[in-house]
Amino acid sequence: MNKVLNVLHKLIEFLLFMGFTVMVIIVVAQIITRFVFFYSLPWSEEASRYLFAWIIFLGVSFGVKEDSQISIDLIDSFIKGKSGRKVLAAFQYIIQLIACSVMLYQSALFVTAGGAGQRSPAMHLPMTYVYMCLVVGFALLLLELIIKLGYLLFSKKSIEGGVE
């Protein structure tokens, strides 16, 4: 299981790197063509916007994996002891799992209903491919949250200072 997760994490890292690299190349090419050759690439803004959306939704799961999501630790500071922190962390993960499950379901409905037959204006790309970033992102996020919750509940390690 760990090998599969490691491969998945490496794939996400690679896709994030490549997506960001391609997006930067497209934006730089647009700047050069506009200001040097006085010609605008009609597809560049659209392509960079869609790549940015994919980067965001892939990056969310990577952020959860690295424990780099935004959090407010006001309640955490009032809870003393390892068991209290473990219960609070489990509660937080369960709330996140519920919210992510709802968003995954709704995004799947949106992709199947909203993206059917629609094409992007400049690139004529089927919008289903663009909207799939929602489904893929929330599915990866759900997987990552399940892993974190499982590790929290079944690991023998201490969670002092946060979930490890």
Number of C-alpha atoms within 10 A of each C-alpha: 5 7 8 9 13 11 11 13 17 12 12 18 15 12 16 21 13 14 20 17 12 15 21 14 14 18 16 13 14 19 17 14 14 13 10 9 9 9 12 15 14 12 15 20 16 14 20 19 13 19 21 16 18 23 21 16 21 24 19 18 24 21 14 17 17 10 14 10 11 8 7 7 8 8 9 14 9 10 14 9 10 14 12 13 21 19 14 15 20 18 13 12 18 15 12 16 19 12 13 20 16 13 17 21 13 13 21 18 13 17 19 12 11 14 17 12 9 12 15 14 12 13 12 10 13 15 18 19 14 19 20 19 21 23 20 18 24 25 20 24 26 22 17 21 20 16 14 19 20 13 14 20 13 8 11 8 10 13 16 11 9 12 16 13
